[in-house]
Amino acid sequence: MTDDSSLFDIYHPEPLLIVISGPSGVGKDAVLYAIKEKKLPFHFVVTATTRDPRPGERDGYDYHFINRERFEEMITRDELIEFALVYDQYKGVPKFEVRDALSSGQDVVMRLDVQGAARVRQLCKDAVLIFLVPPDETEWIRRLKERKSETPESLRLRMETARQEMTRLNEFDYVVVNAQDCLDETADAIIAIIRAEHHRTTPRQITL
């Protein structure tokens, strides 16, 4: 008699690399915080940046705040998965954070701008790319203005850049609307995507 027990040995949830992206002002940071509040066993990558902290942001938790000289040293030493110069400030993802988490079997969640997400897709074709969008342009512009940290010129530049980023939606696997006062629903939608990905008959193979 043939032993068919191996036919049922089919569920091997491999760790995923999930990228949450979208245009400036869509609420990526707020959505990431809402997902963290669910207390699920995800590893949230802390991005390195050369910009100054905003009120309430903590070094090593919201970002690794480092100076430009140290960041350029990390570039030279190939210590970053991706990096970009955005609005004259560097942002990048340290390699060790992603690789260590994946090797321990954890799903890795990171939030990146559209340019950074494209770079990750080049390095890892099986990364799960999720694009956040605002419910409409009026709501999105209001959010940008409420930051009160933008000059008229920087606001104009962000709006122009974001409109260009919206045209790259087809480079992503999923789109999720982040509506006003609906953070919990947005977080649940992203978690549902991650759970569904773990039930694919052909698992994604994450290699970096």
Residue pairs with C-beta under 8 A, 6 or more apart in sequence:
10 201
12 203
13 198
13 203
14 203
14 204
14 205
14 206
15 101
15 102
15 105
15 106
15 107
15 108
15 206
16 107
16 108
16 128
16 194
16 197
16 198
16 204
16 206
17 98
17 102
17 107
17 108
17 110
17 120
17 124
17 126
17 127
17 128
17 206
17 208
18 42
18 107
18 108
18 109
18 110
18 127
18 128
18 130
18 190
18 194
19 110
19 111
19 112
19 116
19 117
19 120
19 121
19 127
19 128
19 129
19 130
20 28
20 31
20 32
20 109
20 110
20 111
20 112
20 130
20 132
20 190
21 28
21 111
21 112
21 113
21 114
21 116
21 117
21 129
21 130
21 131
21 132
21 172
22 28
22 114
22 131
22 132
22 133
22 165
22 178
23 114
23 133
23 134
23 140
23 161
23 162
23 163
23 165
23 166
24 113
24 144
24 158
24 161
24 162
24 165
25 134
25 140
25 141
25 143
25 144
25 147
25 158
25 162
26 132
26 133
26 134
26 140
26 143
26 162
26 178
27 132
27 134
27 143
27 178
27 183
27 186
28 111
28 132
29 62
29 111
30 178
30 183
31 111
31 132
31 178
31 183
31 186
31 187
31 190
32 44
32 109
32 111
34 183
34 184
34 186
34 187
35 42
35 44
35 109
35 187
35 190
35 191
36 42
36 44
37 187
38 187
38 191
40 191
41 106
41 107
42 106
42 107
42 108
42 109
43 97
43 101
43 104
43 106
43 107
43 108
43 109
44 109
44 110
45 93
45 94
45 97
45 98
45 101
45 108
45 109
45 110
46 60
46 61
46 62
46 63
46 64
46 94
46 97
47 63
47 64
47 91
47 92
47 93
47 110
47 111
47 112
48 63
48 64
48 66
48 71
48 74
48 80
48 90
48 91
48 92
48 93
48 94
49 63
49 64
49 65
49 66
49 89
49 90
49 91
49 92
50 65
50 66
50 67
50 68
50 71
50 89
50 90
50 91
51 63
51 65
51 89
51 91
52 65
53 59
53 62
53 63
53 65
54 149
57 63
57 65
59 65
64 94
68 90
71 83
71 90
71 92
72 90
74 80
74 83
74 92
74 94
75 83
75 92
78 95
79 94
79 95
79 96
80 92
80 93
80 94
80 95
81 92
81 93
81 94
81 95
81 98
81 119
81 120
81 123
81 208
82 92
82 93
82 112
82 116
82 119
82 120
82 123
83 90
83 91
83 92
83 93
83 116
84 90
84 91
84 92
84 113
84 115
84 116
84 119
86 113
86 115
87 154
87 157
87 158
91 113
91 116
93 110
93 112
93 116
93 120
95 208
97 108
98 108
98 110
98 208
99 208
101 108
102 108
102 206
102 208
107 194
110 120
112 120
113 165
114 165
114 168
114 171
117 129
117 171
117 172
118 168
118 171
120 127
120 129
121 127
121 129
121 171
123 208
124 206
124 207
124 208
126 204
126 205
126 206
126 207
127 204
127 206
128 173
128 174
128 193
128 194
128 197
128 204
129 171
129 172
129 173
129 174
130 172
130 173
130 174
130 175
130 176
130 190
130 193
131 169
131 172
131 174
131 175
131 176
132 175
132 176
132 177
132 178
132 186
133 166
133 169
133 175
133 176
133 177
133 178
134 140
134 143
134 177
134 178
134 179
135 177
135 178
135 179
135 180
139 179
139 180
140 162
141 159
144 150
144 155
144 158
144 159
145 155
150 158
169 175
174 193
176 186
176 189
176 190
176 193
177 186
178 186
179 185
179 186
197 204
